[in-house]
Amino acid sequence: MHEVGIASSILEAAHSETARRPGAKLIGIGVRIGVLSGVDIDALRFAFECITAETEDEKVVLTTEKCPRVNRCEDCGHEFSSSHLSPFTDAPCPRCHCERTKFVSGDQLDIAFVEVEEP
């Protein structure tokens, strides 16, 4: 379960950001997770709860946003969500029906925000 390592890294990065504000207390973390990232969101939430249980971070709220796979049409430039679950399979453009599209996102794992309470 690599989600434990990911949860630990997310918490560590949030603490690093919080440390830049003396006296601030970490209260929330937001994460964007692409459908192609290989991260199980439920497992990540569970891992986060486990590593923060009975610690000073027990009340820190982890907010997750599931991000779809997005392709861009090479002819008309239209960006669209795709249900294809492989970055190696192109999805046709729903606007112009061109078969030449390019994968542009959906594999991300990003910290979107760190919420702190300042003294």
BAMARBA-281574 format. One record per atom (N, C-alpha, C): residue number from 1; residue in three letters; chain; x, y, z negated. Coordinates in Angstrom, 1 decimal. Layout:
<nodes>
+-----+------+------+--------+--------+--------+
: pos : code : unit :   east :  north :     up :
+-----+------+------+--------+--------+--------+
: NUM :  ALA :    A :      X :      Y :      Z :
...
+-----+------+------+--------+--------+--------+
</nodes>
This chain:
<nodes>
+-----+------+------+--------+--------+--------+
: pos : code : unit :   east :  north :     up :
+-----+------+------+--------+--------+--------+
:   1 :  MET :    A :    0.8 :   -1.2 :    0.0 :
:   1 :  MET :    A :    0.0 :    0.0 :    0.0 :
:   1 :  MET :    A :    0.9 :    1.2 :    0.0 :
:   2 :  HIS :    A :    1.2 :    1.8 :    1.2 :
:   2 :  HIS :    A :    2.0 :    2.9 :    1.3 :
:   2 :  HIS :    A :    1.3 :    4.2 :    0.8 :
:   3 :  GLU :    A :    0.0 :    4.2 :    0.6 :
:   3 :  GLU :    A :   -0.7 :    5.3 :    0.1 :
:   3 :  GLU :    A :   -0.2 :    5.8 :   -1.2 :
:   4 :  VAL :    A :    0.3 :    4.9 :   -2.1 :
:   4 :  VAL :    A :    0.9 :    5.3 :   -3.4 :
:   4 :  VAL :    A :    2.0 :    6.3 :   -3.2 :
:   5 :  GLY :    A :    2.9 :    5.9 :   -2.2 :
:   5 :  GLY :    A :    4.1 :    6.8 :   -1.9 :
:   5 :  GLY :    A :    3.6 :    8.1 :   -1.3 :
:   6 :  ILE :    A :    2.6 :    8.0 :   -0.5 :
:   6 :  ILE :    A :    2.1 :    9.3 :    0.1 :
:   6 :  ILE :    A :    1.5 :   10.2 :   -0.9 :
:   7 :  ALA :    A :    0.7 :    9.6 :   -1.8 :
:   7 :  ALA :    A :    0.1 :   10.4 :   -2.9 :
:   7 :  ALA :    A :    1.1 :   11.0 :   -3.8 :
:   8 :  SER :    A :    2.1 :   10.2 :   -4.1 :
:   8 :  SER :    A :    3.2 :   10.7 :   -4.9 :
:   8 :  SER :    A :    4.0 :   11.9 :   -4.2 :
:   9 :  SER :    A :    4.2 :   11.8 :   -2.9 :
:   9 :  SER :    A :    4.9 :   12.9 :   -2.2 :
:   9 :  SER :    A :    4.0 :   14.1 :   -2.1 :
:  10 :  ILE :    A :    2.7 :   13.9 :   -1.9 :
:  10 :  ILE :    A :    1.8 :   15.1 :   -1.9 :
:  10 :  ILE :    A :    1.8 :   15.8 :   -3.2 :
:  11 :  LEU :    A :    1.7 :   15.0 :   -4.3 :
:  11 :  LEU :    A :    1.7 :   15.6 :   -5.6 :
:  11 :  LEU :    A :    3.1 :   16.4 :   -5.9 :
:  12 :  GLU :    A :    4.2 :   15.8 :   -5.5 :
:  12 :  GLU :    A :    5.5 :   16.4 :   -5.7 :
:  12 :  GLU :    A :    5.6 :   17.7 :   -4.9 :
:  13 :  ALA :    A :    5.1 :   17.7 :   -3.7 :
:  13 :  ALA :    A :    5.1 :   18.9 :   -2.8 :
:  13 :  ALA :    A :    4.2 :   20.0 :   -3.5 :
:  14 :  ALA :    A :    3.1 :   19.6 :   -4.0 :
:  14 :  ALA :    A :    2.2 :   20.6 :   -4.7 :
:  14 :  ALA :    A :    2.8 :   21.2 :   -5.9 :
:  15 :  HIS :    A :    3.6 :   20.3 :   -6.7 :
:  15 :  HIS :    A :    4.3 :   20.8 :   -7.9 :
:  15 :  HIS :    A :    5.4 :   21.8 :   -7.5 :
:  16 :  SER :    A :    6.1 :   21.5 :   -6.4 :
:  16 :  SER :    A :    7.1 :   22.4 :   -5.9 :
:  16 :  SER :    A :    6.5 :   23.8 :   -5.6 :
:  17 :  GLU :    A :    5.4 :   23.8 :   -4.9 :
:  17 :  GLU :    A :    4.7 :   25.1 :   -4.6 :
:  17 :  GLU :    A :    4.3 :   25.8 :   -5.8 :
:  18 :  THR :    A :    3.7 :   25.0 :   -6.8 :
:  18 :  THR :    A :    3.2 :   25.6 :   -8.0 :
:  18 :  THR :    A :    4.4 :   26.2 :   -8.8 :
:  19 :  ALA :    A :    5.5 :   25.6 :   -8.8 :
:  19 :  ALA :    A :    6.7 :   26.1 :   -9.5 :
:  19 :  ALA :    A :    7.2 :   27.4 :   -9.0 :
:  20 :  ARG :    A :    6.8 :   27.8 :   -7.8 :
:  20 :  ARG :    A :    7.2 :   29.1 :   -7.3 :
:  20 :  ARG :    A :    6.4 :   30.2 :   -7.9 :
:  21 :  ARG :    A :    5.4 :   29.9 :   -8.7 :
:  21 :  ARG :    A :    4.5 :   30.9 :   -9.4 :
:  21 :  ARG :    A :    4.6 :   30.6 :  -10.9 :
:  22 :  PRO :    A :    5.5 :   31.2 :  -11.6 :
:  22 :  PRO :    A :    5.7 :   30.9 :  -13.1 :
:  22 :  PRO :    A :    4.4 :   31.0 :  -13.9 :
:  23 :  GLY :    A :    4.2 :   30.0 :  -14.7 :
:  23 :  GLY :    A :    3.0 :   30.0 :  -15.5 :
:  23 :  GLY :    A :    1.7 :   29.4 :  -14.8 :
:  24 :  ALA :    A :    1.8 :   29.2 :  -13.5 :
:  24 :  ALA :    A :    0.6 :   28.8 :  -12.8 :
:  24 :  ALA :    A :    0.4 :   27.3 :  -13.1 :
:  25 :  LYS :    A :   -0.9 :   26.9 :  -12.9 :
:  25 :  LYS :    A :   -1.3 :   25.5 :  -13.2 :
:  25 :  LYS :    A :   -1.9 :   25.0 :  -11.9 :
:  26 :  LEU :    A :   -1.5 :   23.8 :  -11.5 :
:  26 :  LEU :    A :   -2.0 :   23.1 :  -10.3 :
:  26 :  LEU :    A :   -3.5 :   22.7 :  -10.6 :
:  27 :  ILE :    A :   -4.4 :   23.0 :   -9.7 :
:  27 :  ILE :    A :   -5.8 :   22.6 :   -9.9 :
:  27 :  ILE :    A :   -6.4 :   21.9 :   -8.7 :
:  28 :  GLY :    A :   -5.8 :   22.0 :   -7.5 :
:  28 :  GLY :    A :   -6.3 :   21.3 :   -6.4 :
:  28 :  GLY :    A :   -5.3 :   21.3 :   -5.2 :
:  29 :  ILE :    A :   -5.5 :   20.2 :   -4.4 :
:  29 :  ILE :    A :   -4.7 :   20.0 :   -3.2 :
:  29 :  ILE :    A :   -5.6 :   19.6 :   -2.1 :
:  30 :  GLY :    A :   -5.4 :   20.2 :   -1.0 :
:  30 :  GLY :    A :   -6.2 :   19.8 :    0.2 :
:  30 :  GLY :    A :   -5.3 :   19.2 :    1.3 :
:  31 :  VAL :    A :   -5.7 :   18.1 :    1.8 :
:  31 :  VAL :    A :   -4.9 :   17.3 :    2.8 :
:  31 :  VAL :    A :   -5.7 :   17.0 :    4.1 :
:  32 :  ARG :    A :   -5.1 :   17.2 :    5.2 :
:  32 :  ARG :    A :   -5.7 :   16.9 :    6.5 :
:  32 :  ARG :    A :   -5.1 :   15.6 :    7.0 :
:  33 :  ILE :    A :   -6.0 :   14.6 :    7.3 :
:  33 :  ILE :    A :   -5.5 :   13.3 :    7.7 :
:  33 :  ILE :    A :   -6.1 :   12.9 :    9.0 :
:  34 :  GLY :    A :   -5.2 :   12.7 :   10.0 :
:  34 :  GLY :    A :   -5.7 :   12.3 :   11.3 :
:  34 :  GLY :    A :   -6.1 :   10.8 :   11.4 :
:  35 :  VAL :    A :   -7.1 :   10.5 :   12.2 :
:  35 :  VAL :    A :   -7.6 :    9.1 :   12.3 :
:  35 :  VAL :    A :   -6.6 :    8.2 :   12.8 :
:  36 :  LEU :    A :   -5.5 :    8.7 :   13.4 :
:  36 :  LEU :    A :   -4.4 :    7.8 :   14.0 :
:  36 :  LEU :    A :   -3.2 :    7.8 :   13.1 :
:  37 :  SER :    A :   -3.3 :    8.4 :   11.9 :
:  37 :  SER :    A :   -2.2 :    8.6 :   11.0 :
:  37 :  SER :    A :   -1.8 :    7.2 :   10.3 :
:  38 :  GLY :    A :   -2.7 :    6.3 :   10.3 :
:  38 :  GLY :    A :   -2.4 :    5.0 :    9.6 :
:  38 :  GLY :    A :   -2.6 :    5.1 :    8.1 :
:  39 :  VAL :    A :   -3.2 :    6.2 :    7.6 :
:  39 :  VAL :    A :   -3.5 :    6.4 :    6.2 :
:  39 :  VAL :    A :   -5.0 :    6.1 :    5.9 :
:  40 :  ASP :    A :   -5.2 :    5.2 :    5.0 :
:  40 :  ASP :    A :   -6.6 :    4.9 :    4.5 :
:  40 :  ASP :    A :   -6.9 :    5.9 :    3.5 :
:  41 :  ILE :    A :   -7.9 :    6.8 :    3.8 :
:  41 :  ILE :    A :   -8.3 :    7.9 :    2.9 :
:  41 :  ILE :    A :   -8.8 :    7.4 :    1.6 :
:  42 :  ASP :    A :   -9.6 :    6.4 :    1.5 :
:  42 :  ASP :    A :  -10.1 :    5.8 :    0.2 :
:  42 :  ASP :    A :   -8.9 :    5.3 :   -0.6 :
:  43 :  ALA :    A :   -8.0 :    4.6 :    0.0 :
:  43 :  ALA :    A :   -6.8 :    4.1 :   -0.7 :
:  43 :  ALA :    A :   -5.9 :    5.2 :   -1.2 :
:  44 :  LEU :    A :   -5.8 :    6.3 :   -0.4 :
:  44 :  LEU :    A :   -5.0 :    7.5 :   -0.8 :
:  44 :  LEU :    A :   -5.7 :    8.1 :   -2.1 :
:  45 :  ARG :    A :   -7.0 :    8.3 :   -2.0 :
:  45 :  ARG :    A :   -7.7 :    8.9 :   -3.2 :
:  45 :  ARG :    A :   -7.5 :    8.0 :   -4.4 :
:  46 :  PHE :    A :   -7.6 :    6.7 :   -4.2 :
:  46 :  PHE :    A :   -7.5 :    5.8 :   -5.4 :
:  46 :  PHE :    A :   -6.1 :    5.9 :   -5.9 :
:  47 :  ALA :    A :   -5.1 :    5.9 :   -5.0 :
:  47 :  ALA :    A :   -3.7 :    6.0 :   -5.5 :
:  47 :  ALA :    A :   -3.4 :    7.3 :   -6.2 :
:  48 :  PHE :    A :   -4.0 :    8.4 :   -5.7 :
:  48 :  PHE :    A :   -3.8 :    9.7 :   -6.3 :
:  48 :  PHE :    A :   -4.4 :    9.6 :   -7.8 :
:  49 :  GLU :    A :   -5.6 :    9.1 :   -7.9 :
:  49 :  GLU :    A :   -6.2 :    8.9 :   -9.2 :
:  49 :  GLU :    A :   -5.4 :    8.1 :  -10.1 :
:  50 :  CYS :    A :   -4.8 :    7.1 :   -9.6 :
:  50 :  CYS :    A :   -4.0 :    6.2 :  -10.5 :
:  50 :  CYS :    A :   -2.7 :    6.9 :  -11.0 :
:  51 :  ILE :    A :   -2.0 :    7.6 :  -10.1 :
:  51 :  ILE :    A :   -0.8 :    8.2 :  -10.5 :
:  51 :  ILE :    A :   -1.0 :    9.5 :  -11.3 :
:  52 :  THR :    A :   -2.2 :   10.0 :  -11.3 :
:  52 :  THR :    A :   -2.4 :   11.2 :  -12.1 :
:  52 :  THR :    A :   -3.2 :   10.9 :  -13.4 :
:  53 :  ALA :    A :   -3.7 :    9.7 :  -13.5 :
:  53 :  ALA :    A :   -4.4 :    9.3 :  -14.7 :
:  53 :  ALA :    A :   -3.6 :    9.5 :  -16.0 :
:  54 :  GLU :    A :   -4.2 :   10.0 :  -17.0 :
:  54 :  GLU :    A :   -3.6 :   10.2 :  -18.3 :
:  54 :  GLU :    A :   -2.3 :   11.0 :  -18.2 :
:  55 :  THR :    A :   -2.2 :   12.0 :  -17.3 :
:  55 :  THR :    A :   -1.1 :   12.9 :  -17.2 :
:  55 :  THR :    A :   -1.7 :   14.3 :  -17.2 :
:  56 :  GLU :    A :   -0.8 :   15.3 :  -17.1 :
:  56 :  GLU :    A :   -1.2 :   16.7 :  -17.1 :
:  56 :  GLU :    A :   -2.0 :   17.0 :  -15.7 :
:  57 :  ASP :    A :   -1.8 :   16.1 :  -14.8 :
:  57 :  ASP :    A :   -2.5 :   16.3 :  -13.5 :
:  57 :  ASP :    A :   -3.8 :   15.6 :  -13.3 :
:  58 :  GLU :    A :   -4.3 :   15.0 :  -14.4 :
:  58 :  GLU :    A :   -5.5 :   14.2 :  -14.4 :
:  58 :  GLU :    A :   -6.7 :   14.9 :  -13.8 :
:  59 :  LYS :    A :   -6.8 :   16.2 :  -14.0 :
:  59 :  LYS :    A :   -7.9 :   17.0 :  -13.5 :
:  59 :  LYS :    A :   -7.7 :   17.7 :  -12.1 :
:  60 :  VAL :    A :   -6.5 :   17.4 :  -11.5 :
:  60 :  VAL :    A :   -6.2 :   18.0 :  -10.2 :
:  60 :  VAL :    A :   -7.1 :   17.3 :   -9.2 :
:  61 :  VAL :    A :   -7.8 :   18.1 :   -8.4 :
:  61 :  VAL :    A :   -8.7 :   17.6 :   -7.4 :
:  61 :  VAL :    A :   -8.0 :   17.5 :   -6.0 :
:  62 :  LEU :    A :   -8.1 :   16.3 :   -5.5 :
:  62 :  LEU :    A :   -7.6 :   16.0 :   -4.1 :
:  62 :  LEU :    A :   -8.7 :   16.1 :   -3.1 :
:  63 :  THR :    A :   -8.7 :   17.0 :   -2.2 :
:  63 :  THR :    A :   -9.7 :   17.2 :   -1.2 :
:  63 :  THR :    A :   -9.1 :   16.7 :    0.1 :
:  64 :  THR :    A :   -9.8 :   15.8 :    0.8 :
:  64 :  THR :    A :   -9.3 :   15.3 :    2.1 :
:  64 :  THR :    A :  -10.2 :   15.7 :    3.2 :
:  65 :  GLU :    A :   -9.6 :   15.9 :    4.4 :
:  65 :  GLU :    A :  -10.3 :   16.2 :    5.6 :
:  65 :  GLU :    A :   -9.9 :   15.3 :    6.7 :
:  66 :  LYS :    A :  -10.8 :   14.5 :    7.2 :
:  66 :  LYS :    A :  -10.5 :   13.5 :    8.3 :
:  66 :  LYS :    A :  -10.5 :   14.3 :    9.6 :
:  67 :  CYS :    A :   -9.4 :   14.2 :   10.3 :
:  67 :  CYS :    A :   -9.3 :   14.9 :   11.6 :
:  67 :  CYS :    A :   -9.4 :   13.9 :   12.8 :
:  68 :  PRO :    A :  -10.2 :   14.3 :   13.8 :
:  68 :  PRO :    A :  -10.4 :   13.4 :   14.9 :
:  68 :  PRO :    A :   -9.2 :   13.4 :   15.9 :
:  69 :  ARG :    A :   -9.1 :   12.4 :   16.7 :
:  69 :  ARG :    A :   -8.2 :   12.4 :   17.8 :
:  69 :  ARG :    A :   -8.6 :   13.5 :   18.8 :
:  70 :  VAL :    A :   -7.7 :   14.3 :   19.3 :
:  70 :  VAL :    A :   -8.0 :   15.4 :   20.2 :
:  70 :  VAL :    A :   -7.1 :   15.2 :   21.5 :
:  71 :  ASN :    A :   -7.8 :   15.4 :   22.6 :
:  71 :  ASN :    A :   -7.1 :   15.3 :   23.9 :
:  71 :  ASN :    A :   -7.2 :   16.7 :   24.6 :
:  72 :  ARG :    A :   -6.3 :   17.0 :   25.5 :
:  72 :  ARG :    A :   -6.4 :   18.2 :   26.4 :
:  72 :  ARG :    A :   -6.4 :   17.7 :   27.8 :
:  73 :  CYS :    A :   -7.3 :   18.3 :   28.6 :
:  73 :  CYS :    A :   -7.4 :   18.0 :   30.1 :
:  73 :  CYS :    A :   -6.3 :   18.7 :   30.8 :
:  74 :  GLU :    A :   -5.5 :   18.0 :   31.6 :
:  74 :  GLU :    A :   -4.4 :   18.6 :   32.3 :
:  74 :  GLU :    A :   -4.9 :   19.5 :   33.5 :
:  75 :  ASP :    A :   -6.2 :   19.3 :   33.9 :
:  75 :  ASP :    A :   -6.7 :   20.1 :   35.0 :
:  75 :  ASP :    A :   -7.4 :   21.4 :   34.5 :
:  76 :  CYS :    A :   -8.4 :   21.2 :   33.6 :
:  76 :  CYS :    A :   -9.2 :   22.4 :   33.2 :
:  76 :  CYS :    A :   -8.7 :   23.0 :   31.9 :
:  77 :  GLY :    A :   -7.9 :   22.3 :   31.1 :
:  77 :  GLY :    A :   -7.4 :   22.7 :   29.8 :
:  77 :  GLY :    A :   -8.3 :   22.5 :   28.7 :
:  78 :  HIS :    A :   -9.5 :   21.9 :   28.9 :
:  78 :  HIS :    A :  -10.5 :   21.7 :   27.8 :
:  78 :  HIS :    A :   -9.9 :   20.8 :   26.8 :
:  79 :  GLU :    A :  -10.1 :   21.1 :   25.5 :
:  79 :  GLU :    A :   -9.7 :   20.2 :   24.4 :
:  79 :  GLU :    A :  -10.9 :   19.6 :   23.9 :
:  80 :  PHE :    A :  -10.9 :   18.3 :   23.6 :
:  80 :  PHE :    A :  -12.1 :   17.6 :   23.2 :
:  80 :  PHE :    A :  -11.7 :   16.4 :   22.2 :
:  81 :  SER :    A :  -12.6 :   16.1 :   21.4 :
:  81 :  SER :    A :  -12.5 :   14.9 :   20.5 :
:  81 :  SER :    A :  -12.7 :   13.7 :   21.3 :
:  82 :  SER :    A :  -11.9 :   12.6 :   20.9 :
:  82 :  SER :    A :  -12.0 :   11.4 :   21.6 :
:  82 :  SER :    A :  -12.2 :   10.2 :   20.6 :
:  83 :  SER :    A :  -12.9 :    9.2 :   20.9 :
:  83 :  SER :    A :  -13.1 :    8.1 :   20.0 :
:  83 :  SER :    A :  -12.0 :    7.0 :   20.3 :
:  84 :  HIS :    A :  -11.2 :    7.2 :   21.3 :
:  84 :  HIS :    A :  -10.1 :    6.2 :   21.6 :
:  84 :  HIS :    A :   -9.2 :    6.2 :   20.4 :
:  85 :  LEU :    A :   -8.9 :    5.1 :   19.9 :
:  85 :  LEU :    A :   -8.0 :    5.0 :   18.7 :
:  85 :  LEU :    A :   -6.6 :    4.6 :   19.0 :
:  86 :  SER :    A :   -6.1 :    5.0 :   20.2 :
:  86 :  SER :    A :   -4.7 :    4.8 :   20.5 :
:  86 :  SER :    A :   -4.2 :    6.1 :   21.2 :
:  87 :  PRO :    A :   -3.1 :    6.6 :   20.8 :
:  87 :  PRO :    A :   -2.6 :    7.8 :   21.4 :
:  87 :  PRO :    A :   -2.0 :    7.5 :   22.8 :
:  88 :  PHE :    A :   -2.0 :    6.2 :   23.2 :
:  88 :  PHE :    A :   -1.5 :    5.7 :   24.4 :
:  88 :  PHE :    A :   -2.5 :    5.5 :   25.5 :
:  89 :  THR :    A :   -3.8 :    5.6 :   25.1 :
:  89 :  THR :    A :   -4.9 :    5.4 :   26.0 :
:  89 :  THR :    A :   -5.6 :    6.8 :   26.2 :
:  90 :  ASP :    A :   -5.6 :    7.2 :   27.5 :
:  90 :  ASP :    A :   -6.2 :    8.5 :   27.8 :
:  90 :  ASP :    A :   -7.7 :    8.4 :   27.9 :
:  91 :  ALA :    A :   -8.3 :    9.4 :   27.4 :
:  91 :  ALA :    A :   -9.8 :    9.5 :   27.5 :
:  91 :  ALA :    A :  -10.1 :   10.5 :   28.6 :
:  92 :  PRO :    A :  -11.1 :   10.3 :   29.4 :
:  92 :  PRO :    A :  -11.5 :   11.2 :   30.5 :
:  92 :  PRO :    A :  -12.1 :   12.5 :   29.9 :
:  93 :  CYS :    A :  -11.9 :   13.6 :   30.6 :
:  93 :  CYS :    A :  -12.4 :   14.9 :   30.2 :
:  93 :  CYS :    A :  -13.9 :   14.9 :   30.3 :
:  94 :  PRO :    A :  -14.6 :   15.3 :   29.3 :
:  94 :  PRO :    A :  -16.1 :   15.3 :   29.4 :
:  94 :  PRO :    A :  -16.6 :   16.5 :   30.2 :
:  95 :  ARG :    A :  -15.8 :   17.5 :   30.4 :
:  95 :  ARG :    A :  -16.2 :   18.7 :   31.2 :
:  95 :  ARG :    A :  -16.0 :   18.5 :   32.7 :
:  96 :  CYS :    A :  -14.8 :   18.1 :   33.1 :
:  96 :  CYS :    A :  -14.6 :   17.9 :   34.6 :
:  96 :  CYS :    A :  -14.4 :   16.5 :   35.0 :
:  97 :  HIS :    A :  -14.4 :   15.6 :   34.1 :
:  97 :  HIS :    A :  -14.2 :   14.1 :   34.3 :
:  97 :  HIS :    A :  -12.9 :   13.7 :   34.9 :
:  98 :  CYS :    A :  -11.9 :   14.6 :   34.7 :
:  98 :  CYS :    A :  -10.5 :   14.3 :   35.2 :
:  98 :  CYS :    A :  -10.0 :   13.2 :   34.2 :
:  99 :  GLU :    A :   -9.3 :   12.2 :   34.8 :
:  99 :  GLU :    A :   -8.7 :   11.1 :   34.1 :
:  99 :  GLU :    A :   -7.3 :   11.5 :   33.5 :
: 100 :  ARG :    A :   -6.8 :   12.7 :   33.9 :
: 100 :  ARG :    A :   -5.4 :   13.1 :   33.4 :
: 100 :  ARG :    A :   -5.6 :   14.0 :   32.2 :
: 101 :  THR :    A :   -5.6 :   13.3 :   31.0 :
: 101 :  THR :    A :   -5.7 :   14.1 :   29.8 :
: 101 :  THR :    A :   -4.5 :   13.7 :   28.9 :
: 102 :  LYS :    A :   -4.2 :   14.5 :   27.9 :
: 102 :  LYS :    A :   -3.0 :   14.3 :   27.1 :
: 102 :  LYS :    A :   -3.4 :   14.4 :   25.6 :
: 103 :  PHE :    A :   -2.9 :   13.4 :   24.9 :
: 103 :  PHE :    A :   -3.2 :   13.4 :   23.4 :
: 103 :  PHE :    A :   -2.5 :   14.6 :   22.8 :
: 104 :  VAL :    A :   -3.2 :   15.4 :   22.0 :
: 104 :  VAL :    A :   -2.6 :   16.5 :   21.3 :
: 104 :  VAL :    A :   -2.6 :   16.5 :   19.8 :
: 105 :  SER :    A :   -3.6 :   15.8 :   19.2 :
: 105 :  SER :    A :   -3.6 :   15.7 :   17.8 :
: 105 :  SER :    A :   -4.5 :   14.5 :   17.3 :
: 106 :  GLY :    A :   -4.3 :   14.2 :   16.0 :
: 106 :  GLY :    A :   -5.1 :   13.1 :   15.5 :
: 106 :  GLY :    A :   -4.2 :   12.2 :   14.6 :
: 107 :  ASP :    A :   -2.9 :   12.4 :   14.6 :
: 107 :  ASP :    A :   -2.0 :   11.6 :   13.9 :
: 107 :  ASP :    A :   -1.4 :   12.3 :   12.7 :
: 108 :  GLN :    A :   -1.9 :   13.5 :   12.4 :
: 108 :  GLN :    A :   -1.3 :   14.4 :   11.4 :
: 108 :  GLN :    A :   -1.6 :   13.9 :   10.0 :
: 109 :  LEU :    A :   -0.7 :   14.3 :    9.1 :
: 109 :  LEU :    A :   -0.9 :   14.1 :    7.6 :
: 109 :  LEU :    A :   -0.3 :   15.4 :    7.1 :
: 110 :  ASP :    A :   -1.1 :   16.4 :    6.8 :
: 110 :  ASP :    A :   -0.6 :   17.7 :    6.4 :
: 110 :  ASP :    A :   -1.3 :   18.2 :    5.1 :
: 111 :  ILE :    A :   -0.5 :   18.9 :    4.3 :
: 111 :  ILE :    A :   -1.1 :   19.6 :    3.2 :
: 111 :  ILE :    A :   -1.7 :   20.9 :    3.7 :
: 112 :  ALA :    A :   -3.0 :   21.0 :    3.5 :
: 112 :  ALA :    A :   -3.7 :   22.2 :    4.0 :
: 112 :  ALA :    A :   -3.7 :   23.3 :    3.0 :
: 113 :  PHE :    A :   -3.8 :   23.0 :    1.7 :
: 113 :  PHE :    A :   -3.7 :   24.0 :    0.7 :
: 113 :  PHE :    A :   -3.3 :   23.4 :   -0.6 :
: 114 :  VAL :    A :   -2.8 :   24.3 :   -1.4 :
: 114 :  VAL :    A :   -2.5 :   24.0 :   -2.8 :
: 114 :  VAL :    A :   -3.2 :   25.1 :   -3.6 :
: 115 :  GLU :    A :   -4.1 :   24.7 :   -4.5 :
: 115 :  GLU :    A :   -4.8 :   25.6 :   -5.3 :
: 115 :  GLU :    A :   -4.2 :   25.7 :   -6.7 :
: 116 :  VAL :    A :   -3.9 :   26.9 :   -7.2 :
: 116 :  VAL :    A :   -3.3 :   27.1 :   -8.5 :
: 116 :  VAL :    A :   -4.2 :   28.1 :   -9.3 :
: 117 :  GLU :    A :   -4.1 :   28.0 :  -10.6 :
: 117 :  GLU :    A :   -4.7 :   28.9 :  -11.5 :
: 117 :  GLU :    A :   -3.5 :   29.7 :  -12.1 :
: 118 :  GLU :    A :   -3.5 :   31.0 :  -11.9 :
: 118 :  GLU :    A :   -2.5 :   31.9 :  -12.4 :
: 118 :  GLU :    A :   -2.8 :   32.4 :  -13.8 :
: 119 :  PRO :    A :   -1.8 :   32.6 :  -14.6 :
: 119 :  PRO :    A :   -2.1 :   33.1 :  -16.0 :
: 119 :  PRO :    A :   -2.6 :   34.5 :  -16.0 :
+-----+------+------+--------+--------+--------+
</nodes>
